[in-house]
Amino acid sequence: MSTTPLPIAKEEDATRETVRVWHVCNSLAVTFGGISAACAQLANHLARTGAQVVAISLVDARSGPSWPLDASVDAVRCAATWPDRFGYSRALAARFSSLSPPDLVHVHGLWRGHFAQASHWARHAGVPVIVTVHGMLHPPALRQRAAFKRMARWLFQDEVLRTARCLHATALEEADEIRSLGFDLPIAVIPWGVDMPDAALADRRPAPAEDHRTLLFLGRLHPTKGLEALLRAWARVFRRLPSWRLVLAGYDEGHYRVTLTALAGELGLGESLRFSGPVEGDARERLLTGASLLVLPSPSENFGFVVPEALARGVPVIATEGAPWSSLNTEGCGWWIPVGDEPLAATLADALGRPPDALRAMGERGRRFARAHFTWQIVTASMLELYAWARGVGPEPGFVQH
């Protein structure tokens, strides 16, 4: 299957009718990665079209800085009631009644009590609900804390999903996974957007020096990201590729870097591996733009924001079949490979052994593909079209499956 979604709205088709929408998120913290970034970015871009957006999230003292919100986005943060892991918030019910009623509630995630609270409130208020699944029904994700999730499904989660007006998936593969669990309501297939670099700057992307080329991983340092497999695969090829180095960039979640550093020592990776730590803003842009190749080795990944970010900057990508990026193969802008050490090592040997001009040609194809499908303007227009249909004031979009 292709990553490319069903027909999406054109930028000029975005409805300009003011819509009042609550975005209910787990957290907007930077350290929580792709989901919090998606919630914040979508809220911001919707607000810039004139939508009235309230971003509702839980407070987590351990989560660090939050993604910046547009000045016109109202932020409501409530503390979870003990035990925190369940996400139920007594304070949230009072806040619901104090806010201006929305036209639509958009829930971003599963398994936590405040999502069920928002959905319950919306049902009783006669307000339609959209639920973005965020990869949380992917089989490997369901196997994590499986007993808790089975209990949550029985207590509240299946009811939230079955009573929603529509579910939102970011790829056709995810929609198929949702269907396989028996959910037969409409599913909107809309990818996430990414910020595009300035076109003039992207055109002047410097060619990496022949003796200094970077294979980049950019994301959380976490056991679910496939980084141990990446280090083992890198150990099998790096001595034949002296001009390359592997850079792992991102937040160290749960002190996982200690495990990776120990493994790197056992494998003798030495100076071929560098940890850059978390990078944001200009430093992140420089690191991503300066990479020769990006790798996403995760065995399970719902979308992988860094993939279209890299493609938009002319950087080819290696991703596993745990992420919905078959279009890397079909568009000729990277490699989509089976999960595991062997396929990853073989692909690294192939990709990193190619001439710089060949990688730059792949990167240019990726840049054209990203700009055609993953701009926030296109994604925001599609969301507004979905919201209008869900509210009964617009036609059914072509990207809605039944």
C-alpha positions as CSV (number, residue, x, y, z in Angstrom):
1,M,0.0,0.0,0.0
2,S,1.1,3.6,-0.6
3,T,1.6,6.2,2.1
4,T,-0.2,8.7,-0.1
5,P,-3.7,9.2,1.3
6,L,-7.0,9.2,-0.4
7,P,-7.9,12.4,-2.2
8,I,-7.3,15.4,0.0
9,A,-8.6,19.0,0.0
10,K,-6.8,21.6,-2.0
11,E,-5.6,24.7,-0.1
12,E,-8.1,26.9,-1.8
13,D,-10.9,24.6,-0.9
14,A,-10.6,25.2,2.9
15,T,-13.8,26.3,4.4
16,R,-13.6,29.8,5.9
17,E,-16.6,29.4,8.1
18,T,-15.6,29.9,11.7
19,V,-15.5,26.6,13.6
20,R,-15.1,26.2,17.4
21,V,-13.1,23.1,18.1
22,W,-11.6,21.6,21.3
23,H,-8.4,19.7,20.7
24,V,-8.0,17.2,23.6
25,C,-4.4,16.1,23.9
26,N,-2.4,14.1,26.4
27,S,0.4,16.6,26.7
28,L,1.8,19.4,24.6
29,A,5.3,18.9,25.9
30,V,8.2,18.9,23.5
31,T,9.7,15.7,25.1
32,F,6.5,13.7,24.2
33,G,7.5,13.9,20.5
34,G,5.3,13.5,17.5
35,I,1.8,13.4,19.0
36,S,2.2,16.6,21.0
37,A,3.8,18.3,18.0
38,A,0.9,17.2,15.8
39,C,-1.6,18.6,18.3
40,A,0.2,21.9,18.7
41,Q,0.9,22.4,15.0
42,L,-2.6,21.5,13.9
43,A,-4.1,23.8,16.5
44,N,-1.9,26.7,15.3
45,H,-2.6,26.2,11.6
46,L,-6.4,25.9,12.2
47,A,-6.3,29.1,14.3
48,R,-4.6,30.9,11.5
49,T,-7.5,30.1,9.2
50,G,-9.9,31.8,11.7
51,A,-11.0,28.7,13.6
52,Q,-11.5,29.1,17.3
53,V,-9.3,26.5,19.0
54,V,-9.0,25.4,22.6
55,A,-6.1,23.0,23.3
56,I,-7.0,20.9,26.4
57,S,-4.2,18.8,27.9
58,L,-3.0,17.4,31.2
59,V,-0.3,18.9,33.3
60,D,2.8,16.8,33.8
61,A,5.5,18.4,35.9
62,R,8.1,16.0,34.4
63,S,7.4,16.9,30.8
64,G,9.5,20.0,30.4
65,P,8.9,22.8,27.8
66,S,5.8,22.8,25.7
67,W,5.3,23.4,22.0
68,P,4.5,27.1,21.4
69,L,0.9,27.8,20.6
70,D,-0.4,30.6,18.5
71,A,-1.6,33.6,20.5
72,S,-5.2,33.0,19.4
73,V,-5.2,29.4,20.7
74,D,-6.7,29.1,24.2
75,A,-4.7,26.6,26.3
76,V,-6.4,24.7,29.2
77,R,-4.2,22.5,31.3
78,C,-5.6,20.4,34.2
79,A,-3.8,18.1,36.6
80,A,-4.7,14.4,36.5
81,T,-6.3,13.0,39.6
82,W,-4.4,10.3,41.3
83,P,-3.3,7.8,40.0
84,D,-1.8,10.0,37.3
85,R,-1.3,7.2,34.8
86,F,-5.1,6.8,34.3
87,G,-5.4,10.4,33.2
88,Y,-8.7,11.1,34.8
89,S,-9.1,14.7,36.0
90,R,-11.7,16.0,38.4
91,A,-10.9,19.6,37.5
92,L,-11.6,18.9,33.8
93,A,-15.4,18.5,34.3
94,A,-15.6,22.0,35.8
95,R,-13.6,23.5,33.0
96,F,-15.9,21.9,30.3
97,S,-18.9,23.8,31.7
98,S,-16.9,27.1,31.9
99,L,-15.7,27.0,28.3
100,S,-17.7,28.3,25.3
101,P,-19.4,25.2,23.8
102,P,-17.6,23.8,20.8
103,D,-18.9,22.8,17.4
104,L,-16.7,19.7,17.5
105,V,-14.4,17.9,19.8
106,H,-11.2,16.4,18.4
107,V,-9.6,13.8,20.7
108,H,-5.9,13.0,20.1
109,G,-5.2,9.6,21.5
110,L,-6.5,6.6,23.5
111,W,-6.2,4.9,26.9
112,R,-6.4,7.9,29.2
113,G,-9.4,9.0,31.3
114,H,-9.6,12.6,30.2
115,F,-10.2,11.5,26.6
116,A,-13.2,9.5,27.8
117,Q,-14.4,12.5,29.8
118,A,-14.3,14.7,26.8
119,S,-16.0,12.2,24.6
120,H,-18.7,11.6,27.3
121,W,-19.3,15.4,27.6
122,A,-19.6,15.8,23.8
123,R,-22.1,12.9,23.5
124,H,-24.4,14.4,26.1
125,A,-24.0,17.9,24.6
126,G,-24.8,16.6,21.1
127,V,-21.4,17.6,19.8
128,P,-19.6,15.4,17.2
129,V,-16.3,13.8,18.1
130,I,-13.3,13.0,15.9
131,V,-10.8,10.6,17.4
132,T,-7.2,10.5,16.0
133,V,-5.8,7.1,16.8
134,H,-2.1,8.1,16.6
135,G,-1.0,4.5,15.9
136,M,-2.2,3.3,19.3
137,L,-4.1,0.4,17.7
138,H,-1.0,-0.9,15.9
139,P,-0.5,-4.5,17.0
140,P,2.9,-3.9,18.6
141,A,1.5,-0.9,20.4
142,L,-1.4,-3.0,21.7
143,R,1.1,-5.5,23.1
144,Q,2.7,-2.9,25.4
145,R,0.9,-2.9,28.7
146,A,-1.6,-5.3,27.1
147,A,-3.5,-6.1,30.3
148,F,-4.1,-2.4,31.1
149,K,-5.3,-1.8,27.5
150,R,-7.7,-4.7,27.5
151,M,-9.2,-3.4,30.7
152,A,-9.4,0.2,29.3
153,R,-11.1,-1.1,26.2
154,W,-13.7,-2.9,28.3
155,L,-14.2,0.1,30.7
156,F,-14.4,3.0,28.2
157,Q,-12.1,3.0,25.2
158,D,-14.3,0.9,22.8
159,E,-17.3,3.1,23.6
160,V,-15.3,6.2,22.8
161,L,-14.3,4.8,19.5
162,R,-17.7,3.4,18.5
163,T,-19.6,6.5,19.3
164,A,-17.3,8.9,17.5
165,R,-18.5,10.6,14.3
166,C,-15.4,9.6,12.6
167,L,-11.9,8.2,13.3
168,H,-8.8,9.7,11.8
169,A,-5.8,7.6,10.5
170,T,-2.7,9.0,8.9
171,A,-2.2,6.2,6.4
172,L,-4.2,3.5,4.6
173,E,-2.3,0.9,6.6
174,E,-3.5,2.4,9.8
175,A,-7.1,2.4,8.6
176,D,-6.8,-1.3,7.8
177,E,-5.5,-2.0,11.3
178,I,-8.5,-0.2,12.8
179,R,-10.9,-2.1,10.6
180,S,-9.3,-5.4,11.6
181,L,-10.3,-4.8,15.2
182,G,-14.0,-4.6,14.2
183,F,-14.6,-0.8,14.1
184,D,-16.9,-0.1,11.2
185,L,-17.5,3.6,11.5
186,P,-16.1,6.1,8.9
187,I,-12.3,6.6,8.9
188,A,-10.7,9.8,7.5
189,V,-7.2,9.1,6.0
190,I,-5.2,12.4,6.3
191,P,-1.5,12.5,6.8
192,W,0.2,14.9,9.2
193,G,1.8,18.0,7.9
194,V,5.3,19.3,8.4
195,D,6.9,22.7,8.2
196,M,8.6,23.2,4.9
197,P,11.9,24.9,4.6
198,D,12.3,28.2,2.8
199,A,12.4,27.2,-0.9
200,A,15.4,29.4,-1.7
201,L,17.4,28.1,1.3
202,A,16.5,24.5,0.3
203,D,17.8,25.1,-3.2
204,R,21.1,26.2,-1.7
205,R,21.5,23.1,0.4
206,P,25.3,22.5,0.6
207,A,26.7,19.3,-0.8
208,P,28.4,17.3,2.0
209,A,32.1,16.9,1.9
210,E,33.3,13.6,0.5
211,D,35.2,12.9,3.7
212,H,32.4,13.9,6.1
213,R,28.9,12.5,5.5
214,T,26.2,12.0,8.1
215,L,23.7,9.2,8.6
216,L,21.2,10.8,11.0
217,F,18.6,9.4,13.5
218,L,16.4,12.2,14.8
219,G,13.9,11.3,17.5
220,R,13.6,10.2,21.1
221,L,16.2,7.9,22.4
222,H,13.9,5.1,23.6
223,P,13.8,1.3,23.5
224,T,10.8,1.3,21.0
225,K,12.8,3.2,18.4
226,G,14.9,0.3,17.1
227,L,18.2,2.0,18.0
228,E,20.0,-1.2,19.3
229,A,19.3,-2.8,16.0
230,L,20.7,0.3,14.3
231,L,23.9,0.1,16.3
232,R,24.3,-3.6,15.5
233,A,23.7,-3.0,11.8
234,W,26.1,0.0,11.8
235,A,28.8,-2.1,13.4
236,R,28.7,-4.4,10.4
237,V,29.3,-1.7,7.8
238,F,31.0,1.4,9.3
239,R,34.6,0.2,8.8
240,R,34.0,0.0,5.1
241,L,32.6,3.5,5.0
242,P,35.2,5.8,6.6
243,S,33.7,9.0,5.3
244,W,30.4,8.4,7.2
245,R,29.4,8.9,10.8
246,L,26.2,8.0,12.6
247,V,24.6,10.7,14.6
248,L,21.9,10.0,17.2
249,A,20.0,13.2,18.0
250,G,17.1,13.5,20.4
251,Y,15.9,13.5,24.0
252,D,17.2,10.8,26.2
253,E,14.1,9.2,27.6
254,G,14.5,7.2,30.8
255,H,18.3,7.4,30.6
256,Y,18.3,5.0,27.7
257,R,21.5,6.6,26.3
258,V,23.4,4.7,29.0
259,T,22.3,1.4,27.4
260,L,23.2,2.6,23.9
261,T,26.6,3.9,25.0
262,A,27.4,0.5,26.6
263,L,26.3,-1.3,23.4
264,A,28.4,1.0,21.3
265,G,31.4,0.2,23.4
266,E,30.9,-3.5,23.1
267,L,30.6,-3.1,19.3
268,G,33.7,-1.0,19.0
269,L,31.9,1.9,17.3
270,G,34.3,4.5,18.6
271,E,34.4,7.8,16.8
272,S,32.0,6.6,14.1
273,L,29.1,7.3,16.4
274,R,28.1,10.6,18.0
275,F,25.3,11.6,20.4
276,S,24.2,15.1,19.8
277,G,21.6,15.4,22.5
278,P,18.2,17.2,22.0
279,V,18.2,19.7,19.2
280,E,15.6,22.4,18.5
281,G,15.2,25.4,16.4
282,D,18.1,26.5,14.2
283,A,20.3,23.7,15.5
284,R,17.8,21.1,14.5
285,E,17.4,22.6,11.1
286,R,21.1,22.7,10.5
287,L,21.5,19.1,11.6
288,L,18.6,17.8,9.4
289,T,19.6,19.9,6.4
290,G,23.2,18.8,6.6
291,A,22.5,15.1,6.8
292,S,23.2,12.9,3.7
293,L,20.7,10.3,4.8
294,L,18.1,9.8,7.5
295,V,17.3,6.4,9.1
296,L,14.1,5.5,11.0
297,P,14.7,1.9,12.3
298,S,11.6,1.7,14.5
299,P,9.8,-1.6,14.5
300,S,6.5,0.2,15.0
301,E,5.9,3.8,14.0
302,N,2.5,5.4,13.3
303,F,3.7,8.2,11.0
304,G,7.2,9.3,11.7
305,F,7.2,13.1,11.3
306,V,10.9,13.2,10.7
307,V,10.5,11.3,7.4
308,P,8.6,14.0,5.5
309,E,10.7,16.7,7.3
310,A,13.8,15.1,5.8
311,L,12.3,14.6,2.4
312,A,11.2,18.2,2.3
313,R,14.9,19.1,2.8
314,G,16.2,16.8,0.0
315,V,17.4,14.1,2.4
316,P,16.7,10.5,1.3
317,V,15.3,8.2,4.0
318,I,15.7,4.5,5.2
319,A,12.6,3.4,7.1
320,T,11.4,0.0,8.2
321,E,8.1,-1.6,7.3
322,G,7.0,-0.8,10.9
323,A,6.3,2.7,9.6
324,P,3.8,3.4,6.7
325,W,6.3,4.7,4.2
326,S,6.1,2.3,1.2
327,S,6.2,5.5,-0.9
328,L,9.9,5.8,-0.2
329,N,10.3,2.9,-2.7
330,T,7.5,3.9,-5.1
331,E,8.7,7.5,-5.3
332,G,12.4,6.6,-5.6
333,C,13.3,8.8,-2.6
334,G,14.6,6.1,-0.1
335,W,14.3,2.6,1.1
336,W,11.4,0.8,2.9
337,I,12.7,-2.4,4.3
338,P,11.8,-5.3,6.7
339,V,12.4,-4.8,10.4
340,G,15.6,-6.4,11.7
341,D,19.4,-6.2,11.9
342,E,20.1,-8.1,8.6
343,P,17.9,-6.0,6.2
344,L,19.1,-2.8,7.9
345,A,22.8,-3.7,7.6
346,A,22.4,-4.7,3.9
347,T,20.5,-1.5,3.1
348,L,23.1,0.7,4.9
349,A,25.8,-1.0,2.9
350,D,23.9,-0.3,-0.3
351,A,22.7,3.3,0.4
352,L,25.9,4.6,2.0
353,G,28.0,3.1,-0.8
354,R,26.2,5.1,-3.5
355,P,27.8,8.2,-5.0
356,P,26.7,11.6,-3.5
357,D,25.1,12.6,-6.8
358,A,22.8,9.5,-6.7
359,L,21.7,10.4,-3.1
360,R,21.1,14.0,-4.1
361,A,18.9,12.9,-7.0
362,M,16.8,10.7,-4.6
363,G,16.6,13.7,-2.3
364,E,15.3,15.9,-5.0
365,R,12.5,13.4,-5.8
366,G,11.7,13.3,-2.1
367,R,11.5,17.0,-1.9
368,R,9.0,17.2,-4.7
369,F,6.9,14.4,-3.1
370,A,6.8,16.1,0.3
371,R,5.8,19.4,-1.1
372,A,2.9,17.8,-3.0
373,H,1.4,16.0,0.0
374,F,2.6,17.1,3.4
375,T,2.4,20.8,3.7
376,W,0.4,22.1,6.7
377,Q,-1.8,24.2,4.4
378,I,-3.0,21.1,2.6
379,V,-3.5,19.1,5.8
380,T,-5.4,22.0,7.5
381,A,-7.7,22.4,4.5
382,S,-8.5,18.7,4.7
383,M,-9.2,18.9,8.5
384,L,-11.6,21.8,8.0
385,E,-13.4,19.9,5.3
386,L,-13.6,16.9,7.6
387,Y,-14.9,19.1,10.4
388,A,-17.6,20.6,8.2
389,W,-18.8,17.2,7.1
390,A,-18.8,15.8,10.7
391,R,-20.9,18.8,11.8
392,G,-23.4,18.3,8.9
393,V,-22.6,21.5,7.1
394,G,-20.5,20.1,4.2
395,P,-20.3,17.2,1.8
396,E,-18.5,14.0,2.6
397,P,-14.8,14.4,1.7
398,G,-13.2,11.9,-0.7
399,F,-10.6,10.8,1.9
400,V,-13.3,9.4,4.2
401,Q,-13.5,5.6,4.0
402,H,-16.5,3.4,4.9
